[in-house]
């Protein structure tokens, strides 16, 4: 199972979701250090849009496809 972790987006006040690496709890799948991220928090109606890290999601997708074969 993968763990999602939130980080401030590089642009605006948005939140970017990353996936923590299974073998290395200090980094995300895209290589960002976990120390730079924040634990998930409740989403309020006035919260700016949240996004998912494309490189992290691509790794998860590729691994799930290879596990399905």
C-alpha positions as a printed NumPy array, in Angstrom:
array([[  0.   ,   0.   ,   0.   ],
       [  1.17 ,   3.506,  -0.787],
       [  0.882,   6.498,   1.548],
       [ -0.091,   9.911,   0.199],
       [  1.448,  12.99 ,   1.769],
       [  0.596,  16.64 ,   1.141],
       [  3.059,  19.403,   0.336],
       [  2.628,  23.057,  -0.533],
       [  2.472,  23.518,  -4.306],
       [  5.251,  25.522,  -5.917],
       [  2.71 ,  27.973,  -7.337],
       [ -0.137,  29.633,  -5.456],
       [ -1.666,  28.355,  -2.228],
       [ -2.566,  24.958,  -3.623],
       [ -1.688,  21.589,  -2.133],
       [  0.303,  18.982,  -4.057],
       [ -0.114,  15.316,  -3.101],
       [  2.93 ,  13.047,  -3.342],
       [  3.386,   9.305,  -2.769],
       [  5.897,   8.159,  -0.156],
       [  8.45 ,   5.647,  -1.353],
       [  8.001,   2.191,   0.196],
       [ 11.669,   1.402,   0.666],
       [ 12.776,   4.861,   1.767],
       [ 10.417,   6.666,   4.13 ],
       [ 12.441,   9.878,   3.774],
       [ 11.513,  10.544,   0.14 ],
       [  8.565,  10.521,  -2.214],
       [  8.494,   8.592,  -5.485],
       [  9.42 ,  11.786,  -7.375],
       [ 12.431,  12.347,  -5.098],
       [ 11.119,  15.136,  -2.852],
       [ 12.246,  14.878,   0.766],
       [  9.421,  14.015,   3.17 ],
       [ 10.71 ,  16.59 ,   5.672],
       [  9.516,  19.268,   3.228],
       [  5.983,  17.883,   3.229],
       [  3.104,  18.173,   5.683],
       [  0.654,  15.566,   6.918],
       [ -2.779,  15.579,   5.324],
       [ -5.316,  17.966,   6.797],
       [ -9.093,  18.311,   6.443],
       [-10.269,  19.89 ,   3.2  ],
       [-12.564,  22.876,   3.696],
       [-14.973,  24.304,   1.144],
       [-12.795,  27.387,   0.646],
       [ -9.538,  25.412,   0.319],
       [ -7.72 ,  26.048,  -2.985],
       [ -7.56 ,  23.189,  -5.457],
       [ -5.467,  20.16 ,  -4.621],
       [ -3.357,  18.412,  -7.227],
       [ -1.487,  15.13 ,  -7.516],
       [  2.192,  14.912,  -8.406],
       [  2.341,  13.537, -11.953],
       [  5.756,  11.869, -11.551],
       [  4.632,  10.11 ,  -8.329],
       [  1.382,   8.952,  -9.901],
       [  3.186,   7.709, -13.033],
       [  5.421,   5.487, -10.886],
       [  2.42 ,   4.058,  -9.003],
       [  0.583,   3.449, -12.272],
       [  3.558,   1.67 , -13.839],
       [  4.061,  -0.525, -10.775],
       [  0.388,  -1.454, -10.614],
       [  0.388,  -2.386, -14.305],
       [  3.468,  -4.561, -13.907],
       [  1.972,  -6.276, -10.811],
       [ -1.224,  -7.031, -12.755],
       [  0.67 ,  -9.006, -15.429]])
